[in-house]
Amino acid sequence: MKHFRYLTKEAIMKGVFFLAACASILAVALICLFLFANGLPAIGKIGPLDFLLGQVWKPGNDLYGILPMILGSIYVTAGAIVVGVPIGILTAVFMARFCPKKAYRVLKPAIELLSGIPSVVYGFFGLVVIVPLIREIFPDSKGTTMLAASLLLGIMILPTIIGVSESAIRAVPESYYEGGLALGASHERSVFFATLPAAKSGILAGVVLGVGRAIGETMAVIMIAGNQPRMPAGLLKGVRTMTANIVMEMGYAADLHREALIATAVVLFVFILLINLLFSVLKGRSKE
């Protein structure tokens, strides 16, 4: 009887987990269906090359070129990677292998708090701290620039990279570290040349999640990036990302203009898919 009850509970839980997995898959499928059903016709009307490679975005003149926004998203995300990834990984190594217990009790909650701060608060911080600082260092700049957006996004992706990377480092068997010590390596060399390479798959996952957060960020970027729909002209010039373009104009867009914004979301969605596909490929190679 007890065995029968156990099997019944196990079957019920399997059904619950299966339904949860189906719900997740269904949600992704519905998002894909909505985006592609509403976005692809607009790309067809405008012309794929004119839409993806066009350098002018003027809805009033029926000009819908999103190349400036694509490059703006890529450049800002690349800047965030340059700022956030090295700091995030080194901080994760420190937290996992070098941090004293007393300091860890303070630093760990502080890093977790960073991940819970709303985007608009980050944007306000960038507006009152980073933008004036850039304006002071570079007097010819207005402050609301690609550099400001990159620095702020680099800060915003730190909690994600640190949290995932630290967990990956702690998951490495202690025998890797002890083996390095047994071969005569110092504590630092054992960590960086034995433990860290073994955790590269998890660290890469953290980096990919951080990149996804950076490329999909909207509110903070709107507040400090300048929002100029033109080709990026340098770190000290304003840019507009794809997410900012959608949010700023969706409220009053209609007809082809609205469809073009949804098509921009399709391009952004494809970017995220490519990033995840690249992660899967790199993860497969690392396992080999």
C-alpha positions in Angstrom: 0.0 0.0 0.0 2.8 2.4 0.9 4.6 1.5 -2.3 1.5 2.2 -4.3 1.1 5.6 -2.6 4.7 6.4 -3.3 4.3 5.5 -7.0 1.1 7.6 -7.2 2.8 10.7 -5.7 5.8 10.2 -8.0 3.5 10.0 -11.1 1.6 13.1 -10.0 4.9 15.1 -9.5 6.1 13.9 -12.9 2.9 15.2 -14.4 3.3 18.5 -12.6 6.9 18.9 -13.8 5.9 17.9 -17.4 3.1 20.5 -17.4 5.5 23.2 -16.1 8.0 22.4 -18.9 5.2 22.4 -21.5 4.0 25.8 -20.2 7.5 27.2 -20.6 7.9 25.9 -24.1 4.4 27.2 -25.0 5.2 30.6 -23.7 8.4 30.8 -25.9 6.4 29.4 -28.9 3.7 32.0 -28.5 6.2 34.9 -28.2 7.9 33.6 -31.4 4.6 33.3 -33.2 3.4 36.8 -32.3 6.7 38.5 -33.1 7.3 36.8 -36.4 3.6 37.0 -37.5 3.6 40.7 -36.9 7.2 41.6 -37.8 8.1 39.6 -40.9 5.3 41.3 -43.1 6.7 44.7 -42.2 10.2 43.6 -43.2 8.7 42.4 -46.5 7.0 45.7 -47.1 10.1 47.8 -46.3 12.5 45.4 -47.9 15.0 43.3 -45.9 18.1 45.2 -47.1 16.5 48.6 -46.6 15.3 47.6 -43.2 18.5 45.9 -41.9 21.1 48.0 -43.7 19.2 51.4 -43.9 21.0 54.2 -42.1 18.0 56.6 -41.8 15.1 56.2 -39.3 12.4 58.7 -40.2 8.9 57.3 -39.8 7.3 60.5 -41.0 9.1 60.0 -44.4 8.5 56.2 -44.4 12.2 55.5 -43.9 12.8 52.6 -41.5 16.5 51.7 -41.5 17.6 50.2 -38.2 21.3 49.7 -38.9 22.1 52.6 -36.5 20.1 50.9 -33.7 21.7 47.5 -34.4 25.2 49.0 -34.2 24.3 51.0 -31.2 23.1 47.9 -29.3 26.3 46.0 -30.4 28.7 48.7 -29.4 27.0 49.4 -26.0 26.9 45.7 -25.2 30.5 45.3 -26.2 31.5 48.2 -24.0 29.5 46.6 -21.1 31.4 43.3 -21.7 34.8 45.1 -21.6 33.8 46.8 -18.3 31.8 44.1 -16.6 33.3 40.7 -17.5 36.8 41.1 -16.1 35.6 42.7 -13.0 32.8 40.2 -12.5 35.0 37.1 -13.0 37.8 38.4 -10.7 35.3 39.4 -8.1 33.8 35.9 -8.3 37.3 34.3 -7.8 37.9 36.6 -4.8 34.5 35.7 -3.3 35.0 32.0 -3.8 38.6 31.5 -2.9 40.2 34.6 -1.3 37.5 36.4 0.7 37.7 36.3 4.5 34.5 35.0 6.1 33.7 38.2 7.9 34.0 40.2 4.7 32.0 37.6 2.8 29.0 38.1 5.1 28.9 41.8 4.0 29.9 41.5 0.4 27.6 38.7 -0.6 24.4 40.4 0.4 25.6 43.7 -1.1 26.1 42.0 -4.5 22.7 40.3 -4.3 21.2 43.7 -3.5 22.7 45.0 -6.7 20.7 42.5 -8.7 17.4 43.6 -7.1 17.8 47.4 -7.9 15.3 48.5 -10.5 16.7 49.6 -13.9 15.3 53.1 -13.5 17.3 53.6 -10.3 20.5 52.5 -12.2 19.5 55.0 -14.9 19.1 57.8 -12.3 22.5 56.9 -10.8 24.0 57.2 -14.3 22.3 60.5 -14.9 23.5 62.1 -11.7 26.9 60.5 -11.4 28.3 59.0 -14.6 27.0 61.6 -17.1 28.3 64.7 -15.1 31.6 62.9 -14.6 32.0 62.3 -18.3 31.0 65.9 -19.0 33.7 67.1 -16.6 36.4 64.8 -18.0 35.5 65.5 -21.6 34.2 69.1 -21.8 33.3 68.8 -25.5 30.9 66.0 -24.7 27.3 66.3 -23.5 27.7 63.4 -21.1 24.8 61.3 -22.5 27.0 59.1 -24.6 27.8 55.6 -25.6 30.6 55.6 -23.0 28.1 56.4 -20.2 25.7 53.6 -21.3 28.6 51.1 -21.5 29.8 51.9 -18.1 26.4 51.7 -16.5 25.5 48.4 -18.2 28.9 47.1 -17.2 27.9 47.8 -13.6 24.4 46.3 -14.1 25.6 43.0 -15.4 28.1 42.5 -12.5 25.6 40.7 -10.1 24.7 38.2 -12.8 28.3 37.4 -13.7 29.5 37.3 -10.2 26.7 35.1 -8.9 26.8 32.4 -11.6 30.6 32.4 -11.8 31.1 32.1 -8.1 28.7 29.1 -8.0 30.6 27.5 -10.9 33.9 28.0 -9.1 32.6 26.5 -5.8 31.1 23.5 -7.7 34.6 22.5 -8.9 35.8 19.5 -6.8 38.3 20.4 -4.1 40.7 17.7 -5.5 41.6 20.1 -8.4 42.8 22.7 -6.0 44.5 20.2 -3.8 46.2 18.6 -6.8 47.7 21.9 -7.7 49.1 22.3 -4.2 50.5 18.8 -4.3 52.4 19.6 -7.4 54.0 22.6 -5.7 51.9 25.4 -7.0 51.0 28.3 -4.7 47.5 29.1 -3.6 47.0 31.7 -6.3 48.4 29.5 -9.1 46.2 26.5 -8.0 43.1 28.7 -8.1 43.9 30.4 -11.5 45.4 27.4 -13.3 43.5 24.4 -11.8 40.2 25.5 -10.4 39.3 28.4 -12.8 39.7 26.4 -16.0 37.6 23.6 -14.7 34.8 26.2 -14.0 34.9 27.8 -17.5 31.6 26.4 -18.6 29.7 27.9 -15.7 31.6 31.2 -16.0 30.8 31.3 -19.7 27.1 30.8 -18.8 27.3 33.8 -16.5 28.9 35.9 -19.2 26.1 34.9 -21.7 23.4 35.8 -19.1 25.1 39.1 -18.5 25.3 39.8 -22.3 21.6 39.0 -22.5 20.8 41.5 -19.8 23.0 44.2 -21.4 21.5 43.8 -24.9 18.0 43.7 -23.6 18.2 46.6 -21.1 16.0 49.6 -21.9 15.1 52.1 -19.2 18.7 52.8 -18.0 19.9 53.2 -21.6 17.1 55.5 -22.5 18.1 57.8 -19.6 21.8 58.2 -20.4 22.6 57.1 -24.0 21.5 60.2 -25.8 18.8 58.4 -27.9 19.9 59.8 -31.3 18.8 57.6 -34.2 21.9 58.0 -36.3 25.0 56.0 -37.0 27.3 55.7 -34.0 30.1 58.3 -34.3 32.3 57.4 -31.3 32.3 56.7 -27.6 31.6 60.4 -26.7 28.5 60.6 -29.0 24.9 59.6 -28.3 23.4 56.4 -29.6 20.0 54.7 -29.7 19.7 51.0 -29.1 17.0 48.7 -30.5 15.2 48.4 -27.2 15.2 52.1 -26.6 13.9 52.7 -30.1 10.9 50.3 -29.5 10.0 51.8 -26.1 10.3 55.4 -27.1 8.1 55.2 -30.2 5.7 52.3 -29.6 3.3 54.5 -27.6 2.3 56.6 -30.6 3.2 54.4 -33.5 0.6 53.2 -36.0 0.3 51.2 -39.2 3.7 50.5 -40.8 5.5 52.4 -38.1 4.2 50.1 -35.5 4.9 47.0 -37.6 8.5 48.3 -38.1 9.0 48.5 -34.4 7.7 44.9 -33.9 10.1 43.9 -36.7 12.9 45.6 -34.7 11.9 43.3 -31.8 12.2 40.3 -34.1 15.8 41.3 -34.9 16.5 41.7 -31.2 15.0 38.3 -30.6 17.2 36.7 -33.3 20.2 38.4 -31.6 19.3 36.7 -28.3 18.8 33.4 -30.0 22.2 33.7 -31.8 23.9 34.5 -28.5 22.4 31.4 -26.8 23.3 29.2 -29.8 26.9 30.5 -29.7 27.0 29.6 -26.0 25.7 26.1 -26.7 28.4 25.6 -29.3 31.1 26.9 -27.0 29.9 24.7 -24.2 29.9 21.7 -26.4 33.5 22.3 -27.5 34.6 22.8 -23.9 33.1 19.5 -22.9 35.0 17.8 -25.8 
